[in-house]
Amino acid sequence: MSRPGGEQGHPGSVEIFTVEQIAVRCDVDAAFVAQLVAHGVIDSIPGHPGRFAPVVTLRVQKVVRIQRDLGVNLQGVAVILDLLRRIDELEREIRLRRGG
């Protein structure tokens, strides 16, 4: 069973983070994390608004790097992340078809 607050429960439990915890872990403002949610750049856990899987921290950090390094706005970041995801999917598909 998962527990809110980023706490670990028993073995096999899943960590869940709030907007504030994501912000602290990524060294950004909670308002920025809320903007990412509003723009569809990150998603909460289905059925648990305002609660996020730990992998979201990696996505937020990627957003920060793209904005900092390329000066891209949030809409542009969303497009870039979607394209990167699609490239990963296509590369996986190619590997599977090649048998490797």
C-alpha positions as CSV (number, residue, x, y, z in Angstrom):
1,M,0.0,0.0,0.0
2,S,1.3,3.4,-0.8
3,R,1.5,6.3,1.6
4,P,1.3,10.0,0.9
5,G,4.1,12.3,1.9
6,G,6.9,10.5,0.1
7,E,7.3,8.0,3.0
8,Q,8.1,4.4,2.5
9,G,5.7,1.9,4.0
10,H,6.3,-1.8,4.0
11,P,8.4,-3.5,1.3
12,G,6.8,-3.2,-2.1
13,S,5.1,0.1,-1.3
14,V,5.3,3.0,-3.7
15,E,6.4,6.5,-2.7
16,I,4.0,9.3,-3.4
17,F,5.0,13.0,-3.4
18,T,3.0,16.2,-3.1
19,V,3.6,19.3,-5.2
20,E,5.6,20.8,-2.4
21,Q,7.8,17.7,-2.1
22,I,8.5,17.6,-5.8
23,A,9.4,21.3,-5.6
24,V,11.8,20.7,-2.8
25,R,13.4,17.7,-4.5
26,C,13.9,19.7,-7.7
27,D,14.8,23.0,-6.2
28,V,12.0,24.9,-7.8
29,D,8.9,26.8,-6.6
30,A,5.7,24.9,-5.9
31,A,4.0,27.3,-8.2
32,F,6.3,26.2,-11.0
33,V,5.3,22.6,-10.4
34,A,1.7,23.6,-10.5
35,Q,2.3,25.3,-13.8
36,L,3.8,22.1,-15.2
37,V,0.6,20.3,-14.1
38,A,-1.6,22.9,-15.7
39,H,0.3,22.7,-19.0
40,G,0.2,18.9,-19.0
41,V,4.0,18.6,-18.7
42,I,3.6,16.4,-15.6
43,D,0.7,14.3,-14.5
44,S,-0.5,13.3,-11.1
45,I,-1.2,9.7,-10.2
46,P,-4.5,8.7,-11.8
47,G,-7.3,9.1,-9.2
48,H,-5.0,11.0,-6.8
49,P,-4.9,14.7,-7.8
50,G,-1.9,16.5,-6.3
51,R,0.0,13.3,-5.7
52,F,2.9,12.2,-7.9
53,A,5.1,9.2,-8.6
54,P,8.8,9.7,-7.9
55,V,9.7,9.5,-11.6
56,V,8.0,13.0,-11.9
57,T,11.1,14.5,-10.3
58,L,13.2,13.3,-13.2
59,R,10.8,15.0,-15.6
60,V,10.8,18.2,-13.7
61,Q,14.6,18.3,-13.6
62,K,14.6,17.7,-17.4
63,V,12.2,20.6,-17.8
64,V,14.4,22.9,-15.8
65,R,17.5,21.9,-17.9
66,I,15.6,22.5,-21.2
67,Q,14.4,25.9,-20.0
68,R,17.8,26.9,-18.7
69,D,19.9,25.6,-21.5
70,L,17.6,26.4,-24.5
71,G,15.4,29.2,-23.2
72,V,12.2,27.3,-24.2
73,N,8.8,28.2,-22.7
74,L,6.5,25.6,-21.1
75,Q,4.5,24.9,-24.3
76,G,7.8,24.3,-26.1
77,V,9.1,22.1,-23.3
78,A,5.9,20.0,-23.5
79,V,6.4,19.5,-27.3
80,I,10.1,18.6,-26.8
81,L,9.3,16.0,-24.1
82,D,6.6,14.5,-26.2
83,L,9.0,14.2,-29.2
84,L,11.7,12.6,-27.0
85,R,9.2,10.1,-25.6
86,R,8.1,9.2,-29.2
87,I,11.7,8.8,-30.3
88,D,12.3,6.4,-27.3
89,E,9.2,4.4,-28.3
90,L,10.4,4.2,-32.0
91,E,13.9,3.1,-30.9
92,R,12.4,0.4,-28.7
93,E,10.2,-0.8,-31.5
94,I,13.2,-0.9,-33.9
95,R,15.2,-2.9,-31.4
96,L,12.4,-5.4,-30.9
97,R,12.0,-5.9,-34.7
98,R,15.7,-6.5,-35.0
99,G,15.5,-9.0,-32.3
100,G,17.8,-7.2,-29.9
